[in-house]
């Protein structure tokens, strides 16, 4: 805040202020009243507006503000805003698979939450995961196959999701936790497909 008094146009300094505003504004009412008595105030709306200003007018912290905004937009169920922010980051960092996963997640939830959402969202999700599974043949591969399976399961395709989870289970280098979660998801897929005994 002191830096902003000296240089009001240095919007990068507002990054932590915006995040603090959002976090304090999201606290349960009793906790918010307690911290308010200590002089700490916040508002989710003001926090998001501040982070949007950093993303728009900031210099060094612009991309970090966008990363934070994607998660906050998703938390607030502002799927279209999250999609827009993820696409902006993908255009700057096309090789970063995490931004593509964020985009796919926001597209899936927009499709699920809106009756008038077209099948274009679902098609884009499938394209994203198909490109990630063909390009990611490293340590991230199992995580991406797992996320692909989760996406397919959310979209109602338990048979295709089962194949992705099987890929994770059969992979040689997989964290035990991820293998176990994949086995549980396989059972869920089989149950949804009416093949509980398998």
KEDOTOR-939346 format. One record per residue (C-alpha): residue in one letter; chain; y, z, x. Coordinates in steps of 0.1 Angstrom, whole numbers, padded with zeros to 4 digits. Each point is the difference from the previous one (the first is absolute). Example, Ala and Ser with C-alpha at 12.3 -4.5 7.8 and 13.67 -1.06 7.14 Angstrom:
+---------+--------+-------+-------+-------+
| residuo | cadena |     Y |     Z |     X |
+---------+--------+-------+-------+-------+
|       A |      A | -0045 |  0078 |  0123 |
|       S |      A |  0034 | -0007 |  0014 |
+---------+--------+-------+-------+-------+
***
This chain:
+---------+--------+-------+-------+-------+
| residuo | cadena |     Y |     Z |     X |
+---------+--------+-------+-------+-------+
|       X |      A |  0000 |  0000 |  0000 |
|       X |      A |  0023 |  0007 |  0029 |
|       X |      A | -0007 | -0034 |  0015 |
|       X |      A |  0009 | -0016 | -0033 |
|       X |      A |  0033 |  0018 |  0000 |
|       X |      A |  0008 | -0015 |  0034 |
|       X |      A | -0015 | -0035 | -0008 |
|       X |      A | -0002 | -0005 | -0037 |
|       X |      A | -0015 | -0035 |  0003 |
|       X |      A | -0030 |  0012 |  0021 |
|       X |      A | -0024 | -0002 | -0029 |
|       X |      A | -0031 |  0007 |  0022 |
|       X |      A |  0011 |  0037 |  0001 |
|       X |      A | -0006 |  0001 | -0038 |
|       X |      A | -0037 | -0005 |  0004 |
|       X |      A | -0009 |  0036 |  0002 |
|       X |      A |  0026 |  0010 | -0026 |
|       X |      A | -0015 | -0024 | -0025 |
|       X |      A | -0035 |  0012 |  0007 |
|       X |      A |  0010 |  0036 | -0003 |
|       X |      A |  0018 | -0007 | -0033 |
|       X |      A | -0031 | -0016 | -0014 |
|       X |      A | -0024 |  0027 |  0012 |
|       X |      A |  0022 |  0028 | -0013 |
|       X |      A |  0006 | -0019 | -0033 |
|       X |      A | -0038 | -0003 | -0004 |
|       X |      A | -0007 |  0037 |  0004 |
|       X |      A | -0013 |  0020 | -0031 |
|       X |      A |  0029 |  0016 | -0019 |
|       X |      A | -0007 |  0036 |  0012 |
|       X |      A | -0001 | -0011 |  0036 |
|       X |      A |  0031 | -0022 | -0004 |
|       X |      A |  0019 |  0030 | -0015 |
|       X |      A | -0011 |  0021 |  0030 |
|       X |      A |  0011 | -0024 |  0026 |
|       X |      A |  0031 | -0008 | -0020 |
|       X |      A |  0010 |  0036 |  0003 |
|       X |      A |  0000 | -0005 |  0038 |
|       X |      A |  0023 | -0029 | -0003 |
|       X |      A | -0026 | -0028 |  0002 |
|       X |      A |  0006 | -0026 | -0027 |
|       X |      A | -0017 | -0033 | -0007 |
|       X |      A | -0006 | -0028 | -0024 |
|       X |      A | -0028 | -0026 | -0001 |
|       X |      A |  0023 | -0026 | -0013 |
|       X |      A |  0027 |  0007 |  0027 |
|       X |      A | -0027 |  0001 |  0027 |
|       X |      A | -0013 | -0034 | -0009 |
|       X |      A |  0035 | -0014 | -0003 |
|       X |      A |  0008 |  0013 |  0035 |
|       X |      A | -0032 | -0015 |  0015 |
|       X |      A |  0007 | -0033 | -0017 |
|       X |      A |  0035 |  0000 |  0016 |
|       X |      A | -0016 |  0007 |  0034 |
|       X |      A | -0025 | -0029 | -0006 |
|       X |      A |  0029 | -0023 | -0010 |
|       X |      A |  0028 |  0010 |  0024 |
|       X |      A | -0017 |  0020 |  0028 |
|       X |      A | -0008 | -0014 |  0034 |
|       X |      A | -0026 |  0020 |  0019 |
|       X |      A | -0016 |  0018 | -0029 |
|       X |      A | -0001 | -0030 | -0024 |
|       X |      A | -0037 | -0006 |  0003 |
|       X |      A | -0009 |  0037 | -0001 |
|       X |      A |  0020 |  0003 | -0032 |
|       X |      A | -0020 | -0029 | -0015 |
|       X |      A | -0033 |  0017 |  0010 |
|       X |      A |  0011 |  0032 | -0017 |
|       X |      A |  0013 | -0019 | -0031 |
|       X |      A | -0033 | -0017 | -0005 |
|       X |      A | -0018 |  0033 | -0004 |
|       X |      A |  0028 |  0015 | -0021 |
|       X |      A |  0001 | -0030 | -0023 |
|       X |      A | -0037 |  0002 | -0005 |
|       X |      A |  0003 |  0037 | -0007 |
|       X |      A |  0026 | -0008 | -0026 |
|       X |      A | -0021 | -0028 | -0014 |
|       X |      A |  0027 | -0026 |  0009 |
|       X |      A | -0026 | -0025 |  0010 |
|       X |      A |  0023 | -0031 |  0001 |
|       X |      A |  0024 |  0018 |  0024 |
|       X |      A | -0029 |  0011 |  0022 |
|       X |      A | -0013 | -0036 |  0000 |
|       X |      A |  0034 | -0013 |  0011 |
|       X |      A |  0003 |  0026 |  0028 |
|       X |      A | -0035 | -0008 |  0012 |
|       X |      A |  0006 | -0037 |  0000 |
|       X |      A |  0032 |  0005 |  0020 |
|       X |      A | -0019 |  0020 |  0027 |
|       X |      A | -0028 | -0026 |  0000 |
|       X |      A |  0025 | -0027 |  0007 |
|       X |      A |  0013 |  0020 |  0030 |
|       X |      A | -0035 |  0011 |  0012 |
|       X |      A | -0025 | -0025 | -0012 |
|       X |      A | -0028 |  0013 |  0022 |
|       X |      A |  0002 |  0036 | -0013 |
|       X |      A | -0029 |  0004 | -0024 |
|       X |      A |  0013 |  0034 | -0013 |
|       X |      A |  0029 | -0017 | -0018 |
|       X |      A | -0024 | -0025 | -0015 |
|       X |      A | -0021 |  0028 | -0013 |
|       X |      A |  0031 |  0016 | -0015 |
|       X |      A |  0009 | -0032 | -0017 |
|       X |      A | -0035 | -0004 | -0014 |
|       X |      A |  0000 |  0036 | -0013 |
|       X |      A |  0034 | -0005 | -0018 |
|       X |      A | -0012 | -0033 | -0015 |
|       X |      A | -0032 |  0016 | -0013 |
|       X |      A |  0019 |  0028 | -0016 |
|       X |      A |  0026 | -0023 | -0015 |
|       X |      A | -0028 | -0020 | -0015 |
|       X |      A | -0018 |  0031 | -0014 |
|       X |      A |  0032 |  0015 | -0014 |
|       X |      A |  0014 | -0031 | -0017 |
|       X |      A | -0016 | -0018 | -0028 |
|       X |      A |  0022 | -0031 |  0006 |
|       X |      A | -0007 | -0002 |  0037 |
|       X |      A | -0016 | -0033 |  0008 |
|       X |      A | -0032 | -0007 |  0019 |
|       X |      A |  0022 | -0011 |  0029 |
|       X |      A |  0001 |  0036 |  0012 |
|       X |      A | -0038 |  0002 |  0000 |
|       X |      A | -0002 | -0033 |  0018 |
|       X |      A |  0025 |  0010 |  0027 |
|       X |      A | -0020 |  0033 |  0005 |
|       X |      A | -0032 | -0020 |  0006 |
|       X |      A |  0018 | -0024 |  0024 |
|       X |      A |  0014 |  0029 |  0019 |
|       X |      A | -0034 |  0017 |  0004 |
|       X |      A | -0018 | -0033 |  0008 |
|       X |      A |  0025 | -0007 |  0028 |
|       X |      A | -0003 |  0036 |  0013 |
|       X |      A | -0038 |  0000 |  0000 |
|       X |      A | -0002 | -0033 |  0019 |
|       X |      A |  0027 |  0010 |  0025 |
|       X |      A | -0008 |  0037 |  0006 |
|       X |      A | -0032 |  0001 |  0021 |
|       X |      A |  0010 |  0032 |  0019 |
|       X |      A |  0000 |  0037 | -0006 |
|       X |      A |  0020 | -0004 | -0033 |
|       X |      A | -0027 | -0023 | -0015 |
|       X |      A | -0020 |  0027 | -0018 |
|       X |      A |  0032 |  0016 | -0014 |
|       X |      A |  0011 | -0034 | -0013 |
|       X |      A | -0034 | -0007 | -0016 |
|       X |      A |  0001 |  0034 | -0017 |
|       X |      A |  0036 | -0006 | -0013 |
|       X |      A | -0011 | -0034 | -0012 |
|       X |      A | -0029 |  0016 | -0019 |
|       X |      A |  0024 |  0025 | -0015 |
|       X |      A |  0023 | -0027 | -0011 |
|       X |      A | -0028 | -0020 | -0016 |
|       X |      A | -0013 |  0031 | -0018 |
|       X |      A |  0035 |  0007 | -0014 |
|       X |      A |  0002 | -0037 | -0012 |
|       X |      A | -0034 |  0004 | -0018 |
|       X |      A | -0022 | -0020 |  0023 |
|       X |      A | -0027 |  0026 |  0009 |
|       X |      A | -0025 | -0026 |  0013 |
|       X |      A |  0024 | -0015 |  0026 |
|       X |      A |  0012 |  0036 |  0008 |
|       X |      A | -0036 |  0010 |  0007 |
|       X |      A | -0003 | -0028 |  0026 |
|       X |      A |  0031 |  0013 |  0019 |
|       X |      A | -0013 |  0036 |  0000 |
|       X |      A | -0034 | -0013 |  0012 |
|       X |      A |  0018 | -0017 |  0029 |
|       X |      A |  0015 |  0034 |  0010 |
|       X |      A | -0033 |  0018 | -0003 |
|       X |      A | -0018 | -0026 |  0021 |
|       X |      A |  0027 | -0002 |  0027 |
|       X |      A | -0009 |  0014 |  0034 |
|       X |      A |  0033 |  0018 |  0008 |
|       X |      A |  0010 |  0020 | -0031 |
|       X |      A |  0013 |  0035 | -0003 |
|       X |      A | -0026 |  0022 | -0018 |
|       X |      A |  0025 |  0009 | -0027 |
|       X |      A |  0007 | -0036 | -0008 |
|       X |      A | -0037 | -0009 | -0001 |
|       X |      A | -0006 |  0029 | -0023 |
|       X |      A |  0029 | -0010 | -0023 |
|       X |      A | -0013 | -0035 | -0001 |
|       X |      A | -0035 |  0012 | -0010 |
|       X |      A |  0016 |  0019 | -0029 |
|       X |      A |  0020 | -0031 | -0010 |
|       X |      A | -0032 | -0021 |  0001 |
|       X |      A | -0017 |  0025 | -0024 |
|       X |      A |  0031 | -0003 | -0022 |
|       X |      A | -0001 | -0038 |  0001 |
|       X |      A | -0037 | -0001 | -0009 |
|       X |      A |  0007 |  0025 | -0029 |
|       X |      A |  0028 | -0022 | -0013 |
|       X |      A | -0022 | -0030 |  0002 |
|       X |      A | -0027 |  0017 | -0020 |
|       X |      A | -0024 |  0004 |  0029 |
|       X |      A |  0000 |  0037 |  0003 |
|       X |      A | -0037 |  0002 |  0011 |
|       X |      A |  0007 | -0022 |  0031 |
+---------+--------+-------+-------+-------+
***
